Structures are given as structure tokens and as C-alpha cells.
Amino acid sequence: MSNVTVPMLPQALSLTGVEQLAVVQAGISVRATCAQVAALGSVGPTGVATDNPTGFQANYTIAGAMGADIGFADLNAIGACIITGITAGFDGQILTVTNLNGSNQITLNALDSTSLPANQFRLPSNVTLAQYQGQTFRYSVTIGCWVAI
């Protein structure tokens, strides 16, 4: 079986969610609505935000680059750095925060009230990142913050 690409497929101007699609998974073909496919979500953000933080960072925006397309925060700490929260993402967004610097550590504070509740990290305790160490989070609207995974 091969995939077929249809060139110049007209763009849908508005979908109601009831349109039917043929979906093949594990060799089995089923019909699904556009709404059912949309509910599956996407692979997630793949953009990389970079910054050179130092000192105390509350409600951190990663140099203003934090947004829905960001899945990685590559940070090169230019001094000891404490981050108490990152600007809230969208429900299900996955974000990996990595320290690229070999001389300066980054500490991610657990549920620190100096950041807004929606921007805080749900961790069992503070996490210190040495060079090339990272921590991955999933944003949860239900829980209301970044949750370590």
C-alpha cells in the first residue's frame, strides 16, 4: 500500500466537524469525522526558544519568545539562575527546559508563589539543571500549571 498525494487540493474554508475522512491505523481502515481527528491533537510544538538568563526569573518569557510553537527552551545561563515559572502554555503543550552552560546552574523552583499560579512548575522539589540536563513539562489547564513528566 502506498500514500497518494493529491496536488492542488482545494483549501477548506470552514469545517463543521461532521465531514467524514478515511483513516488507516495499523492496517485497518475506518471512517472518522474531522472533529474526531482534530481531537487527537498534533505532534506538538517543535520550535526552540533560546535565551541567556541570569539571576531571579519569575513569569519567565524566554526572551519574549515563549508561545504556542515552542517545545524546547535552550538556556545558556550567564550566571546562577533561578526560574520560578514560565509563561503559561496551551493545554497539553510539552516543553523541555535545558541548561546549555557548563559553568552556571539553573534551578527550577517548585510551585513558587513569586510566579503566577498558571506559570508555576509542579515538581516534588526544586530541580537544579547542570550542563545539558533538562526537565520536561506538560502544561495542564485542568491542574493549572506546568506539570513535570
Sequence and secondary structure as in RCSB ss.txt:
>XXXX:A:sequence
MSNVTVPMLPQALSLTGVEQLAVVQAGISVRATCAQVAALGSVGPTGVATDNPTGFQANYTIAGAMGADIGFADL
NAIGACIITGITAGFDGQILTVTNLNGSNQITLNALDSTSLPANQFRLPSNVTLAQYQGQTFRYSVTIGCWVAI
>XXXX:A:secstr
      TT    S   S  EEEEEETTEEEEEEHHHHHHT  S   EEEEE   EEESSB TTTT STTEEEEEE
  SS EEE BB    TT EEEEEE  SS  EEE BT TTS GGGBEE SS EEE TT EEEEEEETTTTEEEE 
